[in-house]
Amino acid sequence: MIRQATNFEYIHCKGFIAEIIRTHRIKSADLRVEEGTVSVVVPKDLPRERIEKLLKDKQRWINEKLVLYREAMPVSQKEFVSGESFSYLGRNYRLKVERAPFAPVKLIQGYLIASLPSGIDESHMVRNALVRWYRTHAETKLQEKAHRYAKIVGVEPHSIGIQTFKSRWGSCSAKGAVLFNWKIIMAPNRICDYIVIHELCHLIHHDHSAKFWKEVERVLPDYAARKEWLKVNGITLEL
């Protein structure tokens, strides 16, 4: 079953739900299995039947990749069932799993609504839907913050994006590419601001010298308190 959702489509296959992303920028399908989620970037007008055939042909490989990912994941404290609490920008929202055609997670009246077809009870599918939601919102929010604070810091990043890091909240390359760990979007706004400013200041000083921290302090006089919050609470920013 495919459900159209803005610019996205979803195909429900045995063991997983694939996100279909159509674009004019490519000429052939690009199948990706990342962080336990399946997506296919395809040319704008590629027929649905060809996408379904691709997924069917690659179904065994996809499921093997998903199993390897789940086995490598740390044991989660979450069960991904209705009533559980999840943090977004420092506020807690209750999860509500509804039986309906698959659709992206939505934040409605204080609830994170996840829709799954009847007969599907796999918690990993709920988790993956939440990961997609967090990543989408992280990309939007952190880019907005980065563009806003770049003017204050006085820098111009070459690019801004999100990524999954195991032991860091962001990175800044020598060429000016700034990346943020999408999980930081679970933290309060002031902590997100600190991470954004921290990485932007690395465009001026590519180290953690006294000059670097002085630059951070210029924009955020209370950066030390925010840094300490992250040191103490960062371990909780997990799904």
TORKOL-4160 file (C-alpha; in steps of 0.2 Angstrom, whole numbers, padded with zeros to 4 digits, m for minus):
239
<pt num="1" X="0000" Y="0000" Z="0000"/>
<pt num="2" X="0006" Y="0017" Z="m0004"/>
<pt num="3" X="0001" Y="0033" Z="0005"/>
<pt num="4" X="0005" Y="0050" Z="m0003"/>
<pt num="5" X="0011" Y="0062" Z="0010"/>
<pt num="6" X="0016" Y="0079" Z="0004"/>
<pt num="7" X="0032" Y="0075" Z="m0007"/>
<pt num="8" X="0034" Y="0058" Z="0000"/>
<pt num="9" X="0027" Y="0040" Z="m0003"/>
<pt num="10" X="0028" Y="0025" Z="0007"/>
<pt num="11" X="0027" Y="0007" Z="0002"/>
<pt num="12" X="0024" Y="m0007" Z="0015"/>
<pt num="13" X="0034" Y="m0022" Z="0012"/>
<pt num="14" X="0036" Y="m0038" Z="0023"/>
<pt num="15" X="0047" Y="m0033" Z="0038"/>
<pt num="16" X="0049" Y="m0014" Z="0033"/>
<pt num="17" X="0041" Y="0002" Z="0027"/>
<pt num="18" X="0051" Y="0010" Z="0013"/>
<pt num="19" X="0050" Y="0029" Z="0010"/>
<pt num="20" X="0050" Y="0035" Z="m0008"/>
<pt num="21" X="0058" Y="0052" Z="m0012"/>
<pt num="22" X="0055" Y="0058" Z="m0030"/>
<pt num="23" X="0067" Y="0071" Z="m0037"/>
<pt num="24" X="0072" Y="0078" Z="m0054"/>
<pt num="25" X="0091" Y="0077" Z="m0048"/>
<pt num="26" X="0094" Y="0059" Z="m0052"/>
<pt num="27" X="0091" Y="0047" Z="m0067"/>
<pt num="28" X="0091" Y="0031" Z="m0058"/>
<pt num="29" X="0085" Y="0024" Z="m0042"/>
<pt num="30" X="0096" Y="0025" Z="m0026"/>
<pt num="31" X="0091" Y="0012" Z="m0013"/>
<pt num="32" X="0097" Y="0016" Z="0005"/>
<pt num="33" X="0096" Y="0007" Z="0022"/>
<pt num="34" X="0102" Y="0019" Z="0035"/>
<pt num="35" X="0099" Y="0019" Z="0054"/>
<pt num="36" X="0086" Y="0005" Z="0052"/>
<pt num="37" X="0076" Y="0015" Z="0039"/>
<pt num="38" X="0073" Y="0011" Z="0021"/>
<pt num="39" X="0072" Y="0024" Z="0008"/>
<pt num="40" X="0073" Y="0025" Z="m0011"/>
<pt num="41" X="0077" Y="0041" Z="m0020"/>
<pt num="42" X="0070" Y="0040" Z="m0038"/>
<pt num="43" X="0067" Y="0050" Z="m0053"/>
<pt num="44" X="0052" Y="0061" Z="m0052"/>
<pt num="45" X="0042" Y="0051" Z="m0065"/>
<pt num="46" X="0048" Y="0033" Z="m0061"/>
<pt num="47" X="0032" Y="0022" Z="m0062"/>
<pt num="48" X="0027" Y="0015" Z="m0045"/>
<pt num="49" X="0027" Y="m0003" Z="m0052"/>
<pt num="50" X="0046" Y="m0002" Z="m0055"/>
<pt num="51" X="0049" Y="0004" Z="m0037"/>
<pt num="52" X="0039" Y="m0010" Z="m0030"/>
<pt num="53" X="0049" Y="m0022" Z="m0041"/>
<pt num="54" X="0066" Y="m0015" Z="m0035"/>
<pt num="55" X="0060" Y="m0017" Z="m0017"/>
<pt num="56" X="0054" Y="m0035" Z="m0020"/>
<pt num="57" X="0070" Y="m0040" Z="m0029"/>
<pt num="58" X="0081" Y="m0032" Z="m0014"/>
<pt num="59" X="0069" Y="m0038" Z="0000"/>
<pt num="60" X="0081" Y="m0051" Z="0007"/>
<pt num="61" X="0096" Y="m0039" Z="0006"/>
<pt num="62" X="0086" Y="m0025" Z="0015"/>
<pt num="63" X="0080" Y="m0037" Z="0029"/>
<pt num="64" X="0097" Y="m0043" Z="0032"/>
<pt num="65" X="0104" Y="m0025" Z="0033"/>
<pt num="66" X="0090" Y="m0021" Z="0045"/>
<pt num="67" X="0093" Y="m0036" Z="0056"/>
<pt num="68" X="0111" Y="m0032" Z="0057"/>
<pt num="69" X="0107" Y="m0014" Z="0062"/>
<pt num="70" X="0095" Y="m0020" Z="0076"/>
<pt num="71" X="0107" Y="m0032" Z="0083"/>
<pt num="72" X="0121" Y="m0018" Z="0084"/>
<pt num="73" X="0109" Y="m0006" Z="0092"/>
<pt num="74" X="0111" Y="m0003" Z="0111"/>
<pt num="75" X="0096" Y="m0010" Z="0121"/>
<pt num="76" X="0083" Y="0004" Z="0121"/>
<pt num="77" X="0074" Y="0008" Z="0137"/>
<pt num="78" X="0059" Y="0012" Z="0126"/>
<pt num="79" X="0045" Y="0000" Z="0121"/>
<pt num="80" X="0038" Y="0012" Z="0108"/>
<pt num="81" X="0020" Y="0010" Z="0113"/>
<pt num="82" X="0006" Y="0022" Z="0116"/>
<pt num="83" X="0008" Y="0032" Z="0132"/>
<pt num="84" X="0027" Y="0033" Z="0132"/>
<pt num="85" X="0035" Y="0050" Z="0133"/>
<pt num="86" X="0047" Y="0057" Z="0121"/>
<pt num="87" X="0057" Y="0074" Z="0122"/>
<pt num="88" X="0057" Y="0087" Z="0108"/>
<pt num="89" X="0066" Y="0103" Z="0111"/>
<pt num="90" X="0066" Y="0100" Z="0130"/>
<pt num="91" X="0047" Y="0096" Z="0131"/>
<pt num="92" X="0039" Y="0079" Z="0133"/>
<pt num="93" X="0026" Y="0073" Z="0122"/>
<pt num="94" X="0016" Y="0056" Z="0123"/>
<pt num="95" X="0017" Y="0044" Z="0109"/>
<pt num="96" X="0000" Y="0038" Z="0102"/>
<pt num="97" X="0000" Y="0023" Z="0090"/>
<pt num="98" X="m0015" Y="0022" Z="0079"/>
<pt num="99" X="m0021" Y="0009" Z="0067"/>
<pt num="100" X="m0022" Y="0017" Z="0050"/>
<pt num="101" X="m0013" Y="0017" Z="0033"/>
<pt num="102" X="0005" Y="0021" Z="0037"/>
<pt num="103" X="0009" Y="0040" Z="0038"/>
<pt num="104" X="0023" Y="0050" Z="0044"/>
<pt num="105" X="0023" Y="0054" Z="0063"/>
<pt num="106" X="0013" Y="0070" Z="0067"/>
<pt num="107" X="0014" Y="0081" Z="0082"/>
<pt num="108" X="m0005" Y="0085" Z="0086"/>
<pt num="109" X="m0011" Y="0093" Z="0103"/>
<pt num="110" X="0003" Y="0087" Z="0113"/>
<pt num="111" X="0004" Y="0069" Z="0106"/>
<pt num="112" X="0016" Y="0061" Z="0093"/>
<pt num="113" X="0004" Y="0051" Z="0082"/>
<pt num="114" X="0011" Y="0036" Z="0074"/>
<pt num="115" X="0000" Y="0027" Z="0061"/>
<pt num="116" X="0003" Y="0009" Z="0057"/>
<pt num="117" X="m0008" Y="m0003" Z="0047"/>
<pt num="118" X="m0017" Y="m0016" Z="0057"/>
<pt num="119" X="m0008" Y="m0032" Z="0060"/>
<pt num="120" X="0009" Y="m0024" Z="0062"/>
<pt num="121" X="0015" Y="m0023" Z="0080"/>
<pt num="122" X="0034" Y="m0022" Z="0077"/>
<pt num="123" X="0041" Y="m0008" Z="0089"/>
<pt num="124" X="0056" Y="m0005" Z="0077"/>
<pt num="125" X="0044" Y="0002" Z="0064"/>
<pt num="126" X="0037" Y="0014" Z="0077"/>
<pt num="127" X="0055" Y="0019" Z="0082"/>
<pt num="128" X="0060" Y="0021" Z="0063"/>
<pt num="129" X="0045" Y="0032" Z="0060"/>
<pt num="130" X="0050" Y="0043" Z="0075"/>
<pt num="131" X="0068" Y="0044" Z="0069"/>
<pt num="132" X="0062" Y="0050" Z="0052"/>
<pt num="133" X="0051" Y="0063" Z="0061"/>
<pt num="134" X="0066" Y="0069" Z="0073"/>
<pt num="135" X="0078" Y="0070" Z="0058"/>
<pt num="136" X="0066" Y="0080" Z="0047"/>
<pt num="137" X="0063" Y="0092" Z="0062"/>
<pt num="138" X="0081" Y="0093" Z="0066"/>
<pt num="139" X="0086" Y="0097" Z="0049"/>
<pt num="140" X="0073" Y="0112" Z="0048"/>
<pt num="141" X="0076" Y="0119" Z="0066"/>
<pt num="142" X="0095" Y="0117" Z="0066"/>
<pt num="143" X="0097" Y="0125" Z="0049"/>
<pt num="144" X="0086" Y="0140" Z="0054"/>
<pt num="145" X="0096" Y="0142" Z="0070"/>
<pt num="146" X="0113" Y="0140" Z="0060"/>
<pt num="147" X="0108" Y="0154" Z="0047"/>
<pt num="148" X="0102" Y="0165" Z="0061"/>
<pt num="149" X="0117" Y="0163" Z="0072"/>
<pt num="150" X="0130" Y="0164" Z="0058"/>
<pt num="151" X="0126" Y="0182" Z="0056"/>
<pt num="152" X="0129" Y="0185" Z="0074"/>
<pt num="153" X="0145" Y="0175" Z="0074"/>
<pt num="154" X="0151" Y="0183" Z="0058"/>
<pt num="155" X="0153" Y="0167" Z="0048"/>
<pt num="156" X="0146" Y="0159" Z="0032"/>
<pt num="157" X="0145" Y="0140" Z="0033"/>
<pt num="158" X="0148" Y="0132" Z="0016"/>
<pt num="159" X="0135" Y="0119" Z="0020"/>
<pt num="160" X="0123" Y="0114" Z="0035"/>
<pt num="161" X="0117" Y="0097" Z="0037"/>
<pt num="162" X="0113" Y="0083" Z="0050"/>
<pt num="163" X="0120" Y="0066" Z="0053"/>
<pt num="164" X="0121" Y="0053" Z="0066"/>
<pt num="165" X="0136" Y="0053" Z="0078"/>
<pt num="166" X="0140" Y="0041" Z="0091"/>
<pt num="167" X="0150" Y="0052" Z="0103"/>
<pt num="168" X="0149" Y="0070" Z="0097"/>
<pt num="169" X="0135" Y="0083" Z="0094"/>
<pt num="170" X="0142" Y="0091" Z="0079"/>
<pt num="171" X="0157" Y="0094" Z="0067"/>
<pt num="172" X="0164" Y="0107" Z="0057"/>
<pt num="173" X="0176" Y="0103" Z="0042"/>
<pt num="174" X="0191" Y="0114" Z="0036"/>
<pt num="175" X="0180" Y="0118" Z="0021"/>
<pt num="176" X="0166" Y="0125" Z="0031"/>
<pt num="177" X="0154" Y="0110" Z="0031"/>
<pt num="178" X="0144" Y="0110" Z="0047"/>
<pt num="179" X="0135" Y="0095" Z="0053"/>
<pt num="180" X="0124" Y="0092" Z="0068"/>
<pt num="181" X="0119" Y="0076" Z="0077"/>
<pt num="182" X="0100" Y="0076" Z="0074"/>
<pt num="183" X="0097" Y="0069" Z="0092"/>
<pt num="184" X="0102" Y="0086" Z="0099"/>
<pt num="185" X="0084" Y="0091" Z="0094"/>
<pt num="186" X="0078" Y="0082" Z="0109"/>
<pt num="187" X="0087" Y="0094" Z="0121"/>
<pt num="188" X="0080" Y="0111" Z="0126"/>
<pt num="189" X="0081" Y="0126" Z="0114"/>
<pt num="190" X="0095" Y="0134" Z="0124"/>
<pt num="191" X="0106" Y="0118" Z="0122"/>
<pt num="192" X="0102" Y="0117" Z="0103"/>
<pt num="193" X="0108" Y="0135" Z="0102"/>
<pt num="194" X="0124" Y="0131" Z="0111"/>
<pt num="195" X="0128" Y="0117" Z="0099"/>
<pt num="196" X="0125" Y="0127" Z="0084"/>
<pt num="197" X="0135" Y="0142" Z="0090"/>
<pt num="198" X="0149" Y="0130" Z="0096"/>
<pt num="199" X="0151" Y="0123" Z="0078"/>
<pt num="200" X="0149" Y="0140" Z="0070"/>
<pt num="201" X="0163" Y="0147" Z="0081"/>
<pt num="202" X="0174" Y="0132" Z="0074"/>
<pt num="203" X="0174" Y="0141" Z="0057"/>
<pt num="204" X="0184" Y="0155" Z="0066"/>
<pt num="205" X="0195" Y="0144" Z="0077"/>
<pt num="206" X="0197" Y="0125" Z="0072"/>
<pt num="207" X="0202" Y="0120" Z="0090"/>
<pt num="208" X="0196" Y="0122" Z="0108"/>
<pt num="209" X="0209" Y="0135" Z="0112"/>
<pt num="210" X="0206" Y="0149" Z="0124"/>
<pt num="211" X="0202" Y="0160" Z="0109"/>
<pt num="212" X="0189" Y="0148" Z="0103"/>
<pt num="213" X="0180" Y="0148" Z="0120"/>
<pt num="214" X="0181" Y="0167" Z="0121"/>
<pt num="215" X="0172" Y="0168" Z="0104"/>
<pt num="216" X="0158" Y="0156" Z="0111"/>
<pt num="217" X="0157" Y="0167" Z="0126"/>
<pt num="218" X="0155" Y="0183" Z="0116"/>
<pt num="219" X="0139" Y="0176" Z="0109"/>
<pt num="220" X="0133" Y="0165" Z="0124"/>
<pt num="221" X="0140" Y="0172" Z="0140"/>
<pt num="222" X="0132" Y="0157" Z="0150"/>
<pt num="223" X="0139" Y="0144" Z="0138"/>
<pt num="224" X="0147" Y="0135" Z="0152"/>
<pt num="225" X="0131" Y="0131" Z="0161"/>
<pt num="226" X="0124" Y="0124" Z="0144"/>
<pt num="227" X="0139" Y="0114" Z="0141"/>
<pt num="228" X="0137" Y="0107" Z="0159"/>
<pt num="229" X="0119" Y="0103" Z="0156"/>
<pt num="230" X="0124" Y="0093" Z="0140"/>
<pt num="231" X="0138" Y="0084" Z="0149"/>
<pt num="232" X="0126" Y="0078" Z="0163"/>
<pt num="233" X="0110" Y="0075" Z="0152"/>
<pt num="234" X="0117" Y="0071" Z="0135"/>
<pt num="235" X="0116" Y="0052" Z="0138"/>
<pt num="236" X="0097" Y="0054" Z="0140"/>
<pt num="237" X="0095" Y="0060" Z="0122"/>
<pt num="238" X="0092" Y="0043" Z="0114"/>
<pt num="239" X="0078" Y="0034" Z="0106"/>
